[in-house]
Structure formats: C-alpha cells, structure tokens
C-alpha cells in the first residue's frame, strides 16, 4: 500500500516538474539580458579591461613557456639576475599595454555584434563581419599573451625553467 501511495504522489508531481522545466526562469540564459554585455560575464569584462590572460596562454604555460607575471612572482626562487628581471618586466609591460588595447577591441566588437541583434539589424553578411571582428580582436589579445611567454622563456636558462615548472606544479616528461 505504501508503494502505491508513493507512486501516486510521484505521478501527481510529474506535471508540476515538467512545467517548472519550461518556465523562463529555468533557462540557462535567464538574467544574461541584464548584463552590461550579454555575451560576457562581469569577470570576463574585468579581465579584458585589466589585460589579464584568463587562461589564454595555456598552450605556452603548460608546454615550457613561462609567463612573465608568474616568473616575477617567483623571482627570488628562480634567482633572477637584475638583467633578467628588467627584461621580463619590460615584456610584462609591453604585453599589458597590448592586452588592454586588444581587450578594449574585443569589448567594442562584442558591442557591435550585440547591437546588430538588439536593433534587429542582423543579416548574414553583417553578422559574419562582426563575428570576424570579434575573432580578430580575440586573436590579437591571445597572441599578446603568448608572445610574452616566448620572450620570457628566452630570458630564462634551462635550470630556471625547470624550477619554474616545479614551483607551478607542472610535471614534464
């Protein structure tokens, strides 16, 4: 009897659960329309404006090309010389300036893309052009970070690169 009662209770709740799944509040994008930029989170906007890498240089970082910021964080443990520190600080500054500019381009390009749809002006060709502009800005941003990793690697000797990997918890074969 208990089993039947439990089954009846579950059956009575099924329509309620089904209705809840289709309500607007249950959609994964609910609230995105209230963002400053619907396609970007507040954290992403902060990263773009501040020139932070936000994982853009992982192909470099995880394959033996240390990042300038992290190298400077570990300067003492890596026993950087004054010349190395100066070179890496210069790389970091150049990367930062370029990344902030490229981040602003990404935001501007995303605004244009969003406006096409918000203003019901979206057409295949304009969307292709706006999407290409977003991609090009993202590519400039990513390359700014990756190129800085190349310069940082060149500034360190083999022992320092191995120590960096150790400090960062990477294990290479």
URTA-V896628 format. One record per residue. N is the residue number from 1. PHI is phi as a letter, one per 40 degrees, with the letter a starting at -180 (* if undefined). PSI is psi in radians with two decimals (none if undefined). OMEGA is omega as a letter, one per 40 degrees, with the letter a starting at -180 (none if undefined). Layout:
# URTA-V896628
((N PHI PSI OMEGA) (N PHI PSI OMEGA))
This chain:
# URTA-V896628
((1 * -0.71 i) (2 c -0.70 a) (3 c -0.71 a) (4 c -0.73 i) (5 c -0.72 i) (6 c -0.73 i) (7 c -0.71 i) (8 c -0.71 i) (9 c -0.82 i) (10 c -0.75 i) (11 c -0.63 a) (12 c -0.44 a) (13 c -0.31 a) (14 d -0.84 i) (15 c -0.63 i) (16 c -0.77 i) (17 c -0.71 i) (18 c -0.72 i) (19 c -0.70 a) (20 c -0.66 a) (21 c -0.46 a) (22 c 0.03 i) (23 c 2.63 a) (24 d -0.60 a) (25 c -0.33 a) (26 c -0.10 a) (27 c 2.58 a) (28 c -0.27 a) (29 b 0.12 i) (30 d 2.24 i) (31 g -0.32 a) (32 c -0.54 a) (33 c -0.19 i) (34 c -0.09 i) (35 c 2.75 i) (36 d -0.82 i) (37 b 1.91 a) (38 d -0.59 a) (39 c -0.10 a) (40 b 2.41 i) (41 c 2.88 i) (42 c -0.68 i) (43 c -0.72 i) (44 c -0.74 i) (45 c -0.76 i) (46 c -0.78 i) (47 c -0.76 a) (48 c -0.74 a) (49 c -0.53 a) (50 c -0.11 i) (51 g 0.32 i) (52 c 2.65 a) (53 c -0.62 i) (54 f 0.75 i) (55 g 0.06 a) (56 c -0.42 a) (57 b 0.34 a) (58 d -0.64 i) (59 d -0.61 i) (60 c -0.95 a) (61 d -0.74 a) (62 c 0.04 a) (63 b 0.56 i) (64 g 0.29 i) (65 b 1.58 a) (66 c 2.65 i) (67 c 2.50 a) (68 c -0.71 a) (69 c -0.78 a) (70 c -0.59 i) (71 c -0.77 i) (72 c -0.59 i) (73 c -0.57 a) (74 b 0.44 a) (75 d -0.78 a) (76 c -0.82 a) (77 c -0.51 i) (78 c -0.09 a) (79 f 0.90 i) (80 c 2.45 i) (81 c 2.92 i) (82 c -0.69 i) (83 c -0.75 i) (84 c -0.81 a) (85 d -0.80 i) (86 c -0.77 a) (87 c -0.74 a) (88 c -0.63 i) (89 c -0.68 i) (90 c -0.80 i) (91 d -0.78 a) (92 c -0.77 a) (93 c -0.82 i) (94 c -0.76 i) (95 c -0.77 a) (96 c -0.81 i) (97 c -0.82 a) (98 c -0.69 a) (99 c -0.68 i) (100 c -0.75 i) (101 c -0.79 i) (102 c -0.65 i) (103 c -0.71 i) (104 c -0.64 i) (105 c -0.72 i) (106 c -0.84 a) (107 c -0.81 a) (108 c -0.75 i) (109 c -0.68 i) (110 c -0.64 i) (111 c -0.76 i) (112 c -0.82 i) (113 c -0.81 i) (114 c -0.74 a) (115 c -0.62 i) (116 d -0.73 a) (117 c -0.74 a) (118 c -0.58 a) (119 c 0.23 a) (120 f 0.75 i) (121 b 0.14 a) (122 c 2.26 i) (123 a 2.70 a) (124 d -0.83 a) (125 c -0.73 a) (126 c -0.62 i) (127 c -0.70 i) (128 c -0.79 a) (129 c -0.79 a) (130 c -0.68 i) (131 c -0.68 i) (132 c -0.68 i) (133 c -0.70 i) (134 c -0.83 a) (135 c -0.70 i) (136 c -0.71 i) (137 c -0.72 i) (138 c -0.66 i) (139 c -0.72 i) (140 c -0.72 i) (141 c -0.84 a) (142 c -0.74 a) (143 c -0.57 i) (144 d -0.76 i) (145 c -0.77 a) (146 c -0.72 i) (147 c -0.65 i) (148 c -0.61 i) (149 c -0.64 i) (150 c -0.82 i) (151 c -0.64 i) (152 c -0.77 i) (153 d -0.77 a) (154 c -0.42 a) (155 c -0.23 a) (156 b 2.66 i) (157 c 3.03 a) (158 d -0.73 i) (159 c -0.68 i) (160 c -0.67 i) (161 c -0.72 i) (162 c -0.71 i) (163 c -0.70 i) (164 d -0.85 i) (165 d -0.74 i) (166 c -0.81 i) (167 c -0.58 a) (168 c -0.11 i) (169 g 0.40 i) (170 c 2.54 i) (171 b 1.97 i) (172 b 2.58 i) (173 c none none))
